[in-house]
Each structure stands twice: as C-alpha cells, then as structure tokens.
Amino acid sequence: MQSSTNASLNSALSPKLKALQQKIQDPVYIENAVDRIAVVISSRIVESKTPSLYPADILTR
C-alpha cells in the first residue's frame, strides 16, 4: 500500500522537484552545497561591521 502511495506522490511532483530529489542523493552535490553555505556564512561574518551578542544575527543581514 505504501509503495502505491509513493508512486502516486512521485507522479504528482513537478520536474524541478524530481530533479532536486535526485540531486540530494548525490554526495558531491551535497558537499558542494555545504561548501557554498560555508562561504556565504563566512563572508557575512567577515563583512559584519557591528559585533553582536547573538552570532545568528549575521544570517539575517
């Protein structure tokens, strides 16, 4: 029963969502995505001019 539910859900997914589903199964894609996130966060830390008591504040600037 569950496999038929999964099949019907997969057929309802958009092509873009299907492509993303395949990409997240690829370890190289995930590694590159994590590296990119690290670069963005590092850049925001370096560019931050006002120190904050809450490190997560840099993500909202």
N, C-alpha and C positions, 0 to 999 in steps of 0.2 A: 504494500500500500504506500509506503513512504517513497519508494522509487518512482511510482507513478506521479506522486505529488511533486517530487524533484523535477521530473521530466516536464510537467506542465509549467512549473515555475521557470525552468530554463528556457522553454519555448516563448515565454512572455517577456523575457529580458531583451532589452534593446541591444543592437550590435555593439555599441560602445561599452555597455556594461559587460557583455560577454568577453570583449577584448580585455577589459580590465581584470576580469576574473582569471583569465589565462595568464596575464602578466604577473599577478601576485603569486602565482605558483612558481615563478622563475626566480631562483636565488640571486642571480645577477641583477635583475630588475630591482629587487628589494634592497640589495646592497647599495646600488646607485641612488635609490630614493632616500635611504638613510643618510648617505653621504651628502646629498643635496640639502636635506633638512639641517644637518650639522653645519653646513656652510652658511645657510641663511641665518641660523641662530647665532653663530659666531660673528657674522657681520653685524648683526643687530647689537650684540654685546659691545663690539669694538666701537660702533658708531654712537652708542649711547653716551650722551654728554652729562646727564644728571644721574648721579647714583641713586639707587632706590633700595629701600629696605626689603622689597619683595622682588626677587630675581625674575619671577614670571612676568613682571610688568613689561619687560623688553619685548615680549611677544605681541603685545597689544599696540605698540607704537607704530 
